[in-house]
């Protein structure tokens, strides 16, 4: 029986197995990680954002060297700039309209900004946004760079759906409306990334939507 299971495992593409298993390990590490007291010892939330941002940004490069990827294999390039600038702007305007309605009619206005001190003054707000910018770029690099593009080589556009599942599940601590919405966001960001041949528009769109949510949380 064990021999049969081993034979079944051998039928999988080794590179695909390693990418999915490794990605899952990193994301589980992020869930169980608590604090390191390295950057903002007295601000656990900010400290966590920075540390996990480093993890998401650096961890993919282990496989980068193992499988001898090129930067473009992870979506690390400008891609089709003229195409994605227009599409990113359109998606952003749509999201702004959705956010305004959500903040007006749901409890999201009591949730954002997640770092509550950001609402107390411009200095806190700017520090938070700079840290979040780094975290968002790292986050999007992990999902719409590393996972999306490396899996696309073997699985084609199915990679969009695969990276959407853990992306949505990582929103389990967020408000339900946002968590459910992340399913559609993961799919659209995946499509945007492949059309652009870059993770950059995904990172920019995600950050500016999050920034807008923080501003609306302060305004409302």
C-alpha positions in Angstrom: 0.0 0.0 0.0 2.8 2.5 0.9 4.5 1.8 -2.4 1.2 2.7 -4.2 1.0 6.0 -2.4 4.6 6.8 -3.3 3.8 6.0 -6.9 0.9 8.4 -6.8 3.1 11.2 -5.3 5.6 10.7 -8.1 2.9 11.5 -10.6 2.8 15.1 -9.4 5.1 17.7 -10.9 7.9 18.2 -8.3 8.3 21.9 -8.9 4.5 22.5 -8.5 4.4 20.4 -5.3 7.3 22.3 -3.8 5.8 25.8 -4.6 2.4 25.0 -3.1 3.8 23.2 0.0 6.4 26.0 0.6 3.8 28.8 0.1 1.5 27.0 2.6 4.3 26.7 5.1 5.1 30.4 4.9 1.5 31.5 5.3 1.0 29.2 8.3 4.1 30.6 9.8 2.6 34.1 9.4 -0.6 32.9 11.1 1.2 31.4 14.1 3.8 34.2 14.4 3.2 36.6 17.2 5.9 39.1 17.8 9.7 39.7 17.7 10.2 43.1 19.3 12.7 44.2 16.6 11.3 47.4 15.0 8.6 48.8 17.2 8.8 46.9 20.5 5.9 48.9 22.0 3.7 48.7 18.9 3.0 45.0 18.3 0.8 45.7 15.3 3.4 47.7 13.4 6.2 45.3 14.5 4.2 42.4 13.0 3.5 44.2 9.7 7.2 44.9 9.2 8.4 41.5 10.1 5.9 39.6 8.1 6.5 42.0 5.2 10.1 40.9 5.3 9.1 37.3 5.4 6.7 37.6 2.4 9.3 39.6 0.4 12.3 37.4 1.1 11.0 33.9 1.4 10.2 33.3 -2.3 13.8 33.9 -3.3 14.8 30.5 -1.8 12.9 28.9 -4.6 14.1 31.6 -7.0 17.6 30.3 -6.7 16.7 26.6 -6.4 14.8 26.6 -9.7 16.9 29.2 -11.3 14.0 31.6 -12.0 14.5 34.9 -13.7 12.9 38.1 -12.2 10.2 38.2 -14.8 9.2 34.6 -13.7 8.0 36.3 -10.4 6.4 39.3 -12.2 9.3 41.5 -11.2 9.2 44.0 -14.0 7.1 46.9 -15.2 5.1 44.7 -17.6 2.6 46.3 -20.0 2.6 49.7 -18.3 0.2 51.4 -20.7 -2.4 48.7 -20.3 -2.2 48.2 -16.5 -2.2 51.9 -15.6 -5.6 52.4 -17.2 -7.1 49.2 -15.8 -5.7 49.8 -12.3 -7.3 53.3 -12.3 -10.7 51.9 -13.4 -10.6 49.2 -10.8 -9.6 51.8 -8.1 -12.5 54.1 -9.0 -14.9 51.1 -8.8 -13.5 50.1 -5.4 -13.8 53.7 -4.1 -17.5 53.7 -4.9 -18.0 50.3 -3.2 -16.0 51.4 -0.2 -18.1 54.6 0.2 -21.3 52.6 0.2 -19.8 50.0 2.6 -18.6 52.6 5.1 -21.9 54.4 5.0 -24.1 51.3 5.5 -22.0 48.9 7.5 -19.7 48.8 10.6 -16.5 49.2 8.5 -16.2 52.8 9.7 -15.6 51.4 13.2 -12.8 49.1 12.0 -10.5 51.3 9.9 -7.8 52.3 10.3 -6.8 49.0 11.8 -4.0 50.8 13.6 -6.1 53.1 15.7 -3.4 55.6 16.5 -3.3 56.5 12.8 -6.5 58.5 13.4 -4.9 60.6 16.2 -2.5 62.6 14.1 -0.6 63.0 10.8 2.6 61.7 12.2 1.1 58.4 13.2 -0.9 58.2 10.0 2.1 58.7 7.8 4.3 56.2 9.7 1.5 53.6 9.4 1.0 54.2 5.7 4.7 53.9 4.9 4.9 50.6 6.8 1.7 49.4 5.2 3.0 50.3 1.8 6.0 48.0 2.4 3.8 45.3 3.8 1.3 45.5 0.8 4.1 45.3 -1.8 5.5 42.3 0.0 2.1 40.7 0.3 1.2 41.2 -3.3 4.7 40.0 -4.4 4.0 36.8 -2.5 0.6 36.1 -4.0 0.5 37.9 -7.3 4.2 37.6 -8.0 5.6 34.4 -6.5 2.6 32.2 -6.4 0.7 33.4 -9.4 3.6 33.5 -11.9 5.6 30.5 -10.7 2.4 28.3 -10.8 1.4 29.7 -14.2 4.4 28.0 -15.8 2.9 24.6 -15.0 -0.8 25.2 -14.5 -1.6 28.1 -16.8 -4.4 30.5 -15.8 -5.5 28.0 -13.1 -2.8 29.6 -11.0 -5.3 32.6 -10.6 -7.7 30.3 -8.7 -5.0 28.5 -6.7 -3.6 31.7 -5.2 -7.0 33.1 -4.6 -7.9 30.4 -2.0 -5.1 31.1 0.5 -5.4 34.9 -0.2 -9.0 34.8 0.8 -8.4 32.6 3.8 -5.8 35.0 5.1 -8.6 37.5 5.5 -10.3 35.4 8.2 -9.7 38.0 10.9 -11.2 40.8 8.8 -14.9 41.8 8.8 -17.0 39.2 7.0 -17.9 41.6 4.1 -14.3 42.2 3.4 -13.4 38.5 3.8 -16.0 37.4 1.3 -15.0 40.2 -1.0 -11.4 39.0 -1.0 -12.5 36.0 -3.0 -13.4 38.2 -5.9 -10.5 40.5 -5.3 -8.1 37.6 -5.5 -9.5 36.5 -8.8 -9.5 40.0 -10.3 -6.0 40.8 -9.0 -4.8 37.6 -10.4 -6.2 38.4 -13.8 -4.7 41.9 -13.6 -1.3 40.6 -12.7 -1.2 38.1 -15.7 -2.6 40.7 -18.1 0.0 43.2 -16.9 2.8 40.5 -16.7 3.7 42.2 -13.4 2.7 42.2 -9.7 3.2 46.0 -9.5 -0.3 47.1 -10.5 -1.8 44.6 -8.0 0.4 46.1 -5.2 -0.5 49.7 -6.1 -4.2 49.0 -6.3 -4.2 47.1 -3.1 -2.3 49.8 -1.2 -4.4 52.7 -2.5 -7.7 50.8 -1.8 -6.4 50.2 1.8 -5.3 53.8 2.1 -8.8 55.0 1.0 -10.4 52.7 3.5 -8.3 54.3 6.3 -9.2 57.8 5.2 -12.9 56.9 5.0 -12.6 55.3 8.5 -11.4 58.7 9.8 -13.9 60.8 7.8 -16.9 58.7 8.7 
